[in-house]
Amino acid sequence: MKKRTIVSLLASITCFVSKPVTAFTVPSLYSRTLHSSSIKLKSSKYDSQYENNKPNNPTFEDFDVTDDITSSSPLGRRAAVSGTVKWARASVLGLFLNGACSEDVRAFPNKISNQYDDRPKRRGPQPKDLGVKTRKDMIGEEYNGLKSCGPAPNCFCSTDDIIDDPDHNIPAWKWPSSFGDNKEMAFLQLEEAVKAYKPGQNNIDGGGFQIVSSNPEKGYLYAQFESLKNGYIDDFEFAWIGVNDDKVNNQLVQVRSSSRVGYLDYGVNAKRINYIAKELREKGWDSKGVESSTHNGYVAENRI
Protein backbone atom coordinates (compact mmCIF):
# COMPACT_ATOMS: atom_id res chain seq x y z
CA MET A 1 0.00 0.00 0.00
CA LYS A 2 1.38 3.37 -0.94
CA LYS A 3 2.43 5.75 1.81
CA ARG A 4 -0.02 8.46 0.69
CA THR A 5 -2.89 5.93 0.74
CA ILE A 6 -2.02 4.95 4.31
CA VAL A 7 -1.95 8.60 5.39
CA SER A 8 -5.29 9.18 3.69
CA LEU A 9 -6.77 6.15 5.47
CA LEU A 10 -5.55 7.39 8.83
CA ALA A 11 -6.97 10.81 8.09
CA SER A 12 -10.33 9.21 7.35
CA ILE A 13 -10.18 7.33 10.65
CA THR A 14 -9.48 10.62 12.43
CA CYS A 15 -12.55 12.16 10.79
CA PHE A 16 -14.65 9.16 11.83
CA VAL A 17 -13.63 9.11 15.45
CA SER A 18 -14.18 12.86 15.76
CA LYS A 19 -17.87 11.99 16.05
CA PRO A 20 -19.37 10.92 19.44
CA VAL A 21 -18.37 7.31 20.16
CA THR A 22 -19.04 5.29 23.32
CA ALA A 23 -18.59 1.73 22.09
CA PHE A 24 -14.95 1.30 23.01
CA THR A 25 -12.30 2.58 25.37
CA VAL A 26 -8.52 2.94 25.27
CA PRO A 27 -7.50 2.59 28.94
CA SER A 28 -3.84 2.07 28.06
CA LEU A 29 -3.57 5.54 26.56
CA TYR A 30 -4.99 7.47 29.45
CA SER A 31 -6.64 6.41 32.69
CA ARG A 32 -9.33 8.16 34.64
CA THR A 33 -10.05 7.60 38.31
CA LEU A 34 -13.69 8.04 39.34
CA HIS A 35 -14.52 9.80 42.59
CA SER A 36 -17.88 10.41 44.19
CA SER A 37 -18.22 13.93 42.83
CA SER A 38 -15.84 14.29 39.91
CA ILE A 39 -13.38 12.69 37.53
CA LYS A 40 -9.70 13.21 38.11
CA LEU A 41 -6.94 12.50 35.64
CA LYS A 42 -3.92 10.35 36.36
CA SER A 43 -0.63 11.80 35.19
CA SER A 44 1.00 10.20 32.16
CA LYS A 45 3.39 11.07 29.38
CA TYR A 46 0.48 12.44 27.34
CA ASP A 47 0.05 15.37 29.73
CA SER A 48 2.82 17.41 28.17
CA GLN A 49 1.71 16.49 24.66
CA TYR A 50 -1.81 17.69 25.48
CA GLU A 51 -0.62 21.02 26.82
CA ASN A 52 1.76 21.61 23.93
CA ASN A 53 -0.75 20.78 21.21
CA LYS A 54 -4.06 22.01 22.61
CA PRO A 55 -4.05 25.40 20.85
CA ASN A 56 -3.69 23.81 17.42
CA ASN A 57 -6.30 21.09 17.74
CA PRO A 58 -9.95 22.01 18.22
CA THR A 59 -10.72 18.39 19.18
CA PHE A 60 -9.44 19.18 22.64
CA GLU A 61 -11.96 21.95 23.19
CA ASP A 62 -14.96 19.64 23.67
CA PHE A 63 -13.28 17.73 26.51
CA ASP A 64 -13.57 19.03 30.04
CA VAL A 65 -11.13 17.51 32.53
CA THR A 66 -13.32 18.62 35.44
CA ASP A 67 -16.62 17.03 34.35
CA ASP A 68 -18.80 16.85 37.43
CA ILE A 69 -20.40 13.42 37.30
CA THR A 70 -21.19 10.65 39.79
CA SER A 71 -19.24 7.43 39.37
CA SER A 72 -21.92 5.19 40.81
CA SER A 73 -24.55 6.08 38.20
CA PRO A 74 -24.78 4.57 34.68
CA LEU A 75 -24.63 8.08 33.31
CA GLY A 76 -21.42 8.66 35.18
CA ARG A 77 -19.85 5.48 33.84
CA ARG A 78 -20.91 6.30 30.28
CA ALA A 79 -19.50 9.80 30.61
CA ALA A 80 -16.23 8.36 31.86
CA VAL A 81 -16.02 6.00 28.90
CA SER A 82 -16.91 8.79 26.49
CA GLY A 83 -14.38 11.07 28.13
CA THR A 84 -11.66 8.42 27.82
CA VAL A 85 -12.39 7.99 24.13
CA LYS A 86 -12.29 11.76 23.54
CA TRP A 87 -8.96 11.98 25.30
CA ALA A 88 -7.53 9.10 23.28
CA ARG A 89 -8.63 10.71 20.03
CA ALA A 90 -7.16 14.05 20.98
CA SER A 91 -3.86 12.84 22.41
CA VAL A 92 -2.94 10.31 19.71
CA LEU A 93 -4.68 10.87 16.40
CA GLY A 94 -4.88 14.59 17.00
CA LEU A 95 -1.12 14.77 17.57
CA PHE A 96 -0.06 12.91 14.44
CA LEU A 97 -2.79 13.93 12.06
CA ASN A 98 -3.57 17.33 13.45
CA GLY A 99 -6.06 19.14 11.26
CA ALA A 100 -6.61 16.27 8.81
CA CYS A 101 -10.38 16.94 8.75
CA SER A 102 -10.65 20.60 9.73
CA GLU A 103 -11.56 23.22 7.17
CA ASP A 104 -8.80 25.63 8.16
CA VAL A 105 -5.98 23.37 6.94
CA ARG A 106 -7.32 22.82 3.43
CA ALA A 107 -6.06 24.71 0.42
CA PHE A 108 -8.09 27.55 -1.00
CA PRO A 109 -10.77 26.70 -3.61
CA ASN A 110 -8.64 28.06 -6.47
CA LYS A 111 -5.75 25.68 -5.75
CA ILE A 112 -4.23 24.01 -8.80
CA SER A 113 -4.38 20.39 -7.63
CA ASN A 114 -5.88 17.97 -5.09
CA GLN A 115 -2.73 15.88 -5.07
CA TYR A 116 -1.57 16.85 -1.59
CA ASP A 117 -4.91 17.14 0.21
CA ASP A 118 -4.03 14.24 2.52
CA ARG A 119 -0.83 15.92 3.66
CA PRO A 120 -0.72 17.79 7.02
CA LYS A 121 -0.46 21.54 6.49
CA ARG A 122 1.62 24.15 8.32
CA ARG A 123 -0.22 27.40 7.83
CA GLY A 124 1.36 29.18 10.76
CA PRO A 125 -0.45 31.71 12.97
CA GLN A 126 -1.74 34.88 11.39
CA PRO A 127 0.23 37.90 12.67
CA LYS A 128 -1.82 39.96 15.10
CA ASP A 129 -0.48 43.35 14.09
CA LEU A 130 -1.24 43.49 10.39
CA GLY A 131 -2.78 46.58 8.84
CA VAL A 132 -1.91 50.25 9.09
CA LYS A 133 -0.94 51.10 12.65
CA THR A 134 1.12 53.59 14.61
CA ARG A 135 4.56 52.04 14.95
CA LYS A 136 8.04 52.99 16.10
CA ASP A 137 11.21 53.01 14.08
CA MET A 138 14.68 51.97 15.21
CA ILE A 139 15.24 55.18 17.17
CA GLY A 140 11.80 55.20 18.77
CA GLU A 141 10.05 57.74 16.57
CA GLU A 142 6.41 57.03 15.73
CA TYR A 143 5.04 56.63 12.22
CA ASN A 144 1.99 55.15 10.48
CA GLY A 145 2.61 52.16 8.30
CA LEU A 146 2.58 48.43 7.78
CA LYS A 147 4.33 45.87 9.96
CA SER A 148 8.10 45.87 9.51
CA CYS A 149 9.83 42.75 8.25
CA GLY A 150 12.40 41.73 10.83
CA PRO A 151 15.71 40.05 9.99
CA ALA A 152 14.58 36.98 8.01
CA PRO A 153 15.00 37.14 4.19
CA ASN A 154 11.38 36.16 3.59
CA CYS A 155 9.64 39.53 3.58
CA PHE A 156 9.39 42.83 1.72
CA CYS A 157 7.73 46.01 2.91
CA SER A 158 7.46 49.59 1.66
CA THR A 159 7.32 50.88 5.23
CA ASP A 160 10.84 49.65 5.95
CA ASP A 161 13.29 52.45 5.26
CA ILE A 162 15.54 51.75 2.29
CA ILE A 163 18.56 53.24 4.09
CA ASP A 164 18.06 51.21 7.28
CA ASP A 165 16.93 48.00 5.60
CA PRO A 166 17.61 47.87 1.84
CA ASP A 167 17.15 44.11 1.56
CA HIS A 168 13.56 44.26 2.84
CA ASN A 169 12.46 47.56 1.37
CA ILE A 170 10.38 47.78 -1.76
CA PRO A 171 9.34 51.17 -3.16
CA ALA A 172 5.69 52.11 -2.76
CA TRP A 173 3.64 51.68 -5.94
CA LYS A 174 2.23 54.78 -7.65
CA TRP A 175 -1.12 54.53 -9.38
CA PRO A 176 -1.76 56.21 -12.78
CA SER A 177 -1.94 59.99 -12.75
CA SER A 178 -5.29 59.78 -14.54
CA PHE A 179 -6.80 58.63 -11.23
CA GLY A 180 -5.74 61.85 -9.55
CA ASP A 181 -6.17 61.46 -5.79
CA ASN A 182 -8.97 58.91 -6.18
CA LYS A 183 -7.58 56.08 -4.09
CA GLU A 184 -10.87 54.17 -4.32
CA MET A 185 -10.51 53.85 -8.07
CA ALA A 186 -6.87 52.84 -7.67
CA PHE A 187 -7.67 50.12 -5.14
CA LEU A 188 -10.50 48.76 -7.25
CA GLN A 189 -8.01 48.29 -10.08
CA LEU A 190 -5.52 46.80 -7.63
CA GLU A 191 -8.14 44.34 -6.43
CA GLU A 192 -8.81 43.29 -10.02
CA ALA A 193 -5.10 42.60 -10.50
CA VAL A 194 -4.97 40.45 -7.37
CA LYS A 195 -8.09 38.52 -8.37
CA ALA A 196 -6.48 37.82 -11.76
CA TYR A 197 -3.45 36.23 -10.06
CA LYS A 198 -2.73 32.71 -11.33
CA PRO A 199 -1.99 30.15 -8.58
CA GLY A 200 0.98 28.03 -9.57
CA GLN A 201 2.68 30.75 -11.63
CA ASN A 202 6.44 30.31 -11.55
CA ASN A 203 5.88 27.18 -9.42
CA ILE A 204 4.53 29.05 -6.37
CA ASP A 205 1.20 29.51 -4.57
CA GLY A 206 -0.27 26.26 -5.91
CA GLY A 207 -2.53 26.08 -2.87
CA GLY A 208 -4.38 29.11 -4.16
CA PHE A 209 -5.20 32.42 -2.53
CA GLN A 210 -8.05 34.46 -1.14
CA ILE A 211 -8.70 38.14 -0.50
CA VAL A 212 -9.41 38.35 3.21
CA SER A 213 -10.18 42.05 3.41
CA SER A 214 -10.69 44.74 0.79
CA ASN A 215 -11.74 48.33 1.47
CA PRO A 216 -11.11 50.50 -1.60
CA GLU A 217 -12.71 53.51 0.06
CA LYS A 218 -10.16 53.47 2.87
CA GLY A 219 -7.35 52.18 0.69
CA TYR A 220 -6.51 48.73 2.08
CA LEU A 221 -6.38 45.17 0.75
CA TYR A 222 -5.21 42.01 2.51
CA ALA A 223 -4.80 38.64 0.81
CA GLN A 224 -3.41 35.24 1.80
CA PHE A 225 -1.46 32.94 -0.51
CA GLU A 226 -0.83 29.26 0.14
CA SER A 227 1.82 26.78 -0.99
CA LEU A 228 0.51 23.55 -2.47
CA LYS A 229 2.39 20.80 -0.65
CA ASN A 230 2.90 22.06 2.90
CA GLY A 231 0.18 24.69 3.06
CA TYR A 232 2.47 27.54 4.11
CA ILE A 233 0.55 30.83 4.22
CA ASP A 234 2.06 34.15 3.16
CA ASP A 235 0.38 37.45 3.99
CA PHE A 236 0.16 40.15 1.31
CA GLU A 237 -1.01 43.69 2.12
CA PHE A 238 -1.57 46.88 0.16
CA ALA A 239 -2.24 50.14 2.00
CA TRP A 240 -2.64 53.83 1.32
CA ILE A 241 -0.97 56.01 3.93
CA GLY A 242 -2.42 59.49 3.64
CA VAL A 243 -0.33 62.49 4.60
CA ASN A 244 -1.67 66.02 5.01
CA ASP A 245 1.17 67.66 3.15
CA ASP A 246 0.96 69.16 -0.33
CA LYS A 247 4.62 68.35 -0.89
CA VAL A 248 4.05 64.62 -0.33
CA ASN A 249 2.76 62.39 -3.11
CA ASN A 250 -0.49 60.86 -1.87
CA GLN A 251 -0.89 58.59 -4.88
CA LEU A 252 1.26 55.84 -3.38
CA VAL A 253 0.39 52.35 -2.18
CA GLN A 254 2.58 50.65 0.38
CA VAL A 255 3.19 46.95 -0.20
CA ARG A 256 4.04 44.13 2.18
CA SER A 257 4.48 40.42 1.41
CA SER A 258 5.79 38.09 4.09
CA SER A 259 6.06 34.41 5.02
CA ARG A 260 4.73 33.18 8.36
CA VAL A 261 6.78 29.99 8.69
CA GLY A 262 10.49 29.42 8.25
CA TYR A 263 13.51 31.65 7.71
CA LEU A 264 14.07 31.48 3.94
CA ASP A 265 11.35 31.74 1.30
CA TYR A 266 13.41 30.61 -1.72
CA GLY A 267 12.17 33.51 -3.79
CA VAL A 268 8.43 33.01 -3.28
CA ASN A 269 7.59 36.50 -2.03
CA ALA A 270 9.71 38.11 -4.74
CA LYS A 271 8.00 36.10 -7.49
CA ARG A 272 4.55 37.02 -6.15
CA ILE A 273 5.36 40.70 -5.89
CA ASN A 274 6.93 40.77 -9.35
CA TYR A 275 3.92 39.07 -10.94
CA ILE A 276 1.39 41.56 -9.58
CA ALA A 277 3.75 44.51 -10.15
CA LYS A 278 4.05 43.54 -13.83
CA GLU A 279 0.27 43.30 -14.18
CA LEU A 280 -0.12 46.80 -12.75
CA ARG A 281 2.65 48.31 -14.89
CA GLU A 282 0.68 47.20 -17.91
CA LYS A 283 -2.19 49.30 -16.55
CA GLY A 284 -0.04 52.40 -16.16
CA TRP A 285 1.22 51.96 -12.59
CA ASP A 286 4.75 52.72 -11.49
CA SER A 287 5.27 49.47 -9.58
CA LYS A 288 8.81 48.28 -9.09
CA GLY A 289 9.49 44.67 -8.20
CA VAL A 290 12.31 42.74 -6.54
CA GLU A 291 15.51 42.55 -8.58
CA SER A 292 18.84 40.87 -7.89
CA SER A 293 20.59 44.20 -8.41
CA THR A 294 18.59 45.90 -5.66
CA HIS A 295 18.15 42.95 -3.26
CA ASN A 296 21.39 41.02 -3.60
CA GLY A 297 21.36 39.96 0.07
CA TYR A 298 17.94 38.37 -0.32
CA VAL A 299 19.02 36.63 -3.52
CA ALA A 300 22.22 35.32 -1.99
CA GLU A 301 20.63 33.96 1.20
CA ASN A 302 17.79 32.27 -0.67
CA ARG A 303 20.19 30.98 -3.34
CA ILE A 304 18.05 32.11 -6.26
C-alpha positions as CSV (number, residue, x, y, z in Angstrom):
1,M,0.0,0.0,0.0
2,K,1.4,3.4,-0.9
3,K,2.4,5.7,1.8
4,R,0.0,8.5,0.7
5,T,-2.9,5.9,0.7
6,I,-2.0,4.9,4.3
7,V,-2.0,8.6,5.4
8,S,-5.3,9.2,3.7
9,L,-6.8,6.2,5.5
10,L,-5.6,7.4,8.8
11,A,-7.0,10.8,8.1
12,S,-10.3,9.2,7.4
13,I,-10.2,7.3,10.7
14,T,-9.5,10.6,12.4
15,C,-12.5,12.2,10.8
16,F,-14.6,9.2,11.8
17,V,-13.6,9.1,15.5
18,S,-14.2,12.9,15.8
19,K,-17.9,12.0,16.0
20,P,-19.4,10.9,19.4
21,V,-18.4,7.3,20.2
22,T,-19.0,5.3,23.3
23,A,-18.6,1.7,22.1
24,F,-14.9,1.3,23.0
25,T,-12.3,2.6,25.4
26,V,-8.5,2.9,25.3
27,P,-7.5,2.6,28.9
28,S,-3.8,2.1,28.1
29,L,-3.6,5.5,26.6
30,Y,-5.0,7.5,29.5
31,S,-6.6,6.4,32.7
32,R,-9.3,8.2,34.6
33,T,-10.1,7.6,38.3
34,L,-13.7,8.0,39.3
35,H,-14.5,9.8,42.6
36,S,-17.9,10.4,44.2
37,S,-18.2,13.9,42.8
38,S,-15.8,14.3,39.9
39,I,-13.4,12.7,37.5
40,K,-9.7,13.2,38.1
41,L,-6.9,12.5,35.6
42,K,-3.9,10.4,36.4
43,S,-0.6,11.8,35.2
44,S,1.0,10.2,32.2
45,K,3.4,11.1,29.4
46,Y,0.5,12.4,27.3
47,D,0.0,15.4,29.7
48,S,2.8,17.4,28.2
49,Q,1.7,16.5,24.7
50,Y,-1.8,17.7,25.5
51,E,-0.6,21.0,26.8
52,N,1.8,21.6,23.9
53,N,-0.8,20.8,21.2
54,K,-4.1,22.0,22.6
55,P,-4.1,25.4,20.8
56,N,-3.7,23.8,17.4
57,N,-6.3,21.1,17.7
58,P,-10.0,22.0,18.2
59,T,-10.7,18.4,19.2
60,F,-9.4,19.2,22.6
61,E,-12.0,21.9,23.2
62,D,-15.0,19.6,23.7
63,F,-13.3,17.7,26.5
64,D,-13.6,19.0,30.0
65,V,-11.1,17.5,32.5
66,T,-13.3,18.6,35.4
67,D,-16.6,17.0,34.3
68,D,-18.8,16.9,37.4
69,I,-20.4,13.4,37.3
70,T,-21.2,10.7,39.8
71,S,-19.2,7.4,39.4
72,S,-21.9,5.2,40.8
73,S,-24.5,6.1,38.2
74,P,-24.8,4.6,34.7
75,L,-24.6,8.1,33.3
76,G,-21.4,8.7,35.2
77,R,-19.9,5.5,33.8
78,R,-20.9,6.3,30.3
79,A,-19.5,9.8,30.6
80,A,-16.2,8.4,31.9
81,V,-16.0,6.0,28.9
82,S,-16.9,8.8,26.5
83,G,-14.4,11.1,28.1
84,T,-11.7,8.4,27.8
85,V,-12.4,8.0,24.1
86,K,-12.3,11.8,23.5
87,W,-9.0,12.0,25.3
88,A,-7.5,9.1,23.3
89,R,-8.6,10.7,20.0
90,A,-7.2,14.0,21.0
91,S,-3.9,12.8,22.4
92,V,-2.9,10.3,19.7
93,L,-4.7,10.9,16.4
94,G,-4.9,14.6,17.0
95,L,-1.1,14.8,17.6
96,F,-0.1,12.9,14.4
97,L,-2.8,13.9,12.1
98,N,-3.6,17.3,13.4
99,G,-6.1,19.1,11.3
100,A,-6.6,16.3,8.8
101,C,-10.4,16.9,8.7
102,S,-10.6,20.6,9.7
103,E,-11.6,23.2,7.2
104,D,-8.8,25.6,8.2
105,V,-6.0,23.4,6.9
106,R,-7.3,22.8,3.4
107,A,-6.1,24.7,0.4
108,F,-8.1,27.6,-1.0
109,P,-10.8,26.7,-3.6
110,N,-8.6,28.1,-6.5
111,K,-5.7,25.7,-5.8
112,I,-4.2,24.0,-8.8
113,S,-4.4,20.4,-7.6
114,N,-5.9,18.0,-5.1
115,Q,-2.7,15.9,-5.1
116,Y,-1.6,16.9,-1.6
117,D,-4.9,17.1,0.2
118,D,-4.0,14.2,2.5
119,R,-0.8,15.9,3.7
120,P,-0.7,17.8,7.0
121,K,-0.5,21.5,6.5
122,R,1.6,24.2,8.3
123,R,-0.2,27.4,7.8
124,G,1.4,29.2,10.8
125,P,-0.5,31.7,13.0
126,Q,-1.7,34.9,11.4
127,P,0.2,37.9,12.7
128,K,-1.8,40.0,15.1
129,D,-0.5,43.4,14.1
130,L,-1.2,43.5,10.4
131,G,-2.8,46.6,8.8
132,V,-1.9,50.3,9.1
133,K,-0.9,51.1,12.6
134,T,1.1,53.6,14.6
135,R,4.6,52.0,14.9
136,K,8.0,53.0,16.1
137,D,11.2,53.0,14.1
138,M,14.7,52.0,15.2
139,I,15.2,55.2,17.2
140,G,11.8,55.2,18.8
141,E,10.1,57.7,16.6
142,E,6.4,57.0,15.7
143,Y,5.0,56.6,12.2
144,N,2.0,55.2,10.5
145,G,2.6,52.2,8.3
146,L,2.6,48.4,7.8
147,K,4.3,45.9,10.0
148,S,8.1,45.9,9.5
149,C,9.8,42.7,8.3
150,G,12.4,41.7,10.8
151,P,15.7,40.0,10.0
152,A,14.6,37.0,8.0
153,P,15.0,37.1,4.2
154,N,11.4,36.2,3.6
155,C,9.6,39.5,3.6
156,F,9.4,42.8,1.7
157,C,7.7,46.0,2.9
158,S,7.5,49.6,1.7
159,T,7.3,50.9,5.2
160,D,10.8,49.7,6.0
161,D,13.3,52.4,5.3
162,I,15.5,51.8,2.3
163,I,18.6,53.2,4.1
164,D,18.1,51.2,7.3
165,D,16.9,48.0,5.6
166,P,17.6,47.9,1.8
167,D,17.2,44.1,1.6
168,H,13.6,44.3,2.8
169,N,12.5,47.6,1.4
170,I,10.4,47.8,-1.8
171,P,9.3,51.2,-3.2
172,A,5.7,52.1,-2.8
173,W,3.6,51.7,-5.9
174,K,2.2,54.8,-7.7
175,W,-1.1,54.5,-9.4
176,P,-1.8,56.2,-12.8
177,S,-1.9,60.0,-12.7
178,S,-5.3,59.8,-14.5
179,F,-6.8,58.6,-11.2
180,G,-5.7,61.9,-9.6
181,D,-6.2,61.5,-5.8
182,N,-9.0,58.9,-6.2
183,K,-7.6,56.1,-4.1
184,E,-10.9,54.2,-4.3
185,M,-10.5,53.8,-8.1
186,A,-6.9,52.8,-7.7
187,F,-7.7,50.1,-5.1
188,L,-10.5,48.8,-7.2
189,Q,-8.0,48.3,-10.1
190,L,-5.5,46.8,-7.6
191,E,-8.1,44.3,-6.4
192,E,-8.8,43.3,-10.0
193,A,-5.1,42.6,-10.5
194,V,-5.0,40.4,-7.4
195,K,-8.1,38.5,-8.4
196,A,-6.5,37.8,-11.8
197,Y,-3.4,36.2,-10.1
198,K,-2.7,32.7,-11.3
199,P,-2.0,30.1,-8.6
200,G,1.0,28.0,-9.6
201,Q,2.7,30.8,-11.6
202,N,6.4,30.3,-11.6
203,N,5.9,27.2,-9.4
204,I,4.5,29.1,-6.4
205,D,1.2,29.5,-4.6
206,G,-0.3,26.3,-5.9
207,G,-2.5,26.1,-2.9
208,G,-4.4,29.1,-4.2
209,F,-5.2,32.4,-2.5
210,Q,-8.0,34.5,-1.1
211,I,-8.7,38.1,-0.5
212,V,-9.4,38.3,3.2
213,S,-10.2,42.0,3.4
214,S,-10.7,44.7,0.8
215,N,-11.7,48.3,1.5
216,P,-11.1,50.5,-1.6
217,E,-12.7,53.5,0.1
218,K,-10.2,53.5,2.9
219,G,-7.3,52.2,0.7
220,Y,-6.5,48.7,2.1
221,L,-6.4,45.2,0.8
222,Y,-5.2,42.0,2.5
223,A,-4.8,38.6,0.8
224,Q,-3.4,35.2,1.8
225,F,-1.5,32.9,-0.5
226,E,-0.8,29.3,0.1
227,S,1.8,26.8,-1.0
228,L,0.5,23.5,-2.5
229,K,2.4,20.8,-0.7
230,N,2.9,22.1,2.9
231,G,0.2,24.7,3.1
232,Y,2.5,27.5,4.1
233,I,0.6,30.8,4.2
234,D,2.1,34.1,3.2
235,D,0.4,37.5,4.0
236,F,0.2,40.1,1.3
237,E,-1.0,43.7,2.1
238,F,-1.6,46.9,0.2
239,A,-2.2,50.1,2.0
240,W,-2.6,53.8,1.3
241,I,-1.0,56.0,3.9
242,G,-2.4,59.5,3.6
243,V,-0.3,62.5,4.6
244,N,-1.7,66.0,5.0
245,D,1.2,67.7,3.2
246,D,1.0,69.2,-0.3
247,K,4.6,68.4,-0.9
248,V,4.1,64.6,-0.3
249,N,2.8,62.4,-3.1
250,N,-0.5,60.9,-1.9
251,Q,-0.9,58.6,-4.9
252,L,1.3,55.8,-3.4
253,V,0.4,52.3,-2.2
254,Q,2.6,50.7,0.4
255,V,3.2,47.0,-0.2
256,R,4.0,44.1,2.2
257,S,4.5,40.4,1.4
258,S,5.8,38.1,4.1
259,S,6.1,34.4,5.0
260,R,4.7,33.2,8.4
261,V,6.8,30.0,8.7
262,G,10.5,29.4,8.2
263,Y,13.5,31.6,7.7
264,L,14.1,31.5,3.9
265,D,11.3,31.7,1.3
266,Y,13.4,30.6,-1.7
267,G,12.2,33.5,-3.8
268,V,8.4,33.0,-3.3
269,N,7.6,36.5,-2.0
270,A,9.7,38.1,-4.7
271,K,8.0,36.1,-7.5
272,R,4.5,37.0,-6.2
273,I,5.4,40.7,-5.9
274,N,6.9,40.8,-9.3
275,Y,3.9,39.1,-10.9
276,I,1.4,41.6,-9.6
277,A,3.8,44.5,-10.2
278,K,4.1,43.5,-13.8
279,E,0.3,43.3,-14.2
280,L,-0.1,46.8,-12.7
281,R,2.6,48.3,-14.9
282,E,0.7,47.2,-17.9
283,K,-2.2,49.3,-16.6
284,G,0.0,52.4,-16.2
285,W,1.2,52.0,-12.6
286,D,4.8,52.7,-11.5
287,S,5.3,49.5,-9.6
288,K,8.8,48.3,-9.1
289,G,9.5,44.7,-8.2
290,V,12.3,42.7,-6.5
291,E,15.5,42.6,-8.6
292,S,18.8,40.9,-7.9
293,S,20.6,44.2,-8.4
294,T,18.6,45.9,-5.7
295,H,18.1,43.0,-3.3
296,N,21.4,41.0,-3.6
297,G,21.4,40.0,0.1
298,Y,17.9,38.4,-0.3
299,V,19.0,36.6,-3.5
300,A,22.2,35.3,-2.0
301,E,20.6,34.0,1.2
302,N,17.8,32.3,-0.7
303,R,20.2,31.0,-3.3
304,I,18.1,32.1,-6.3
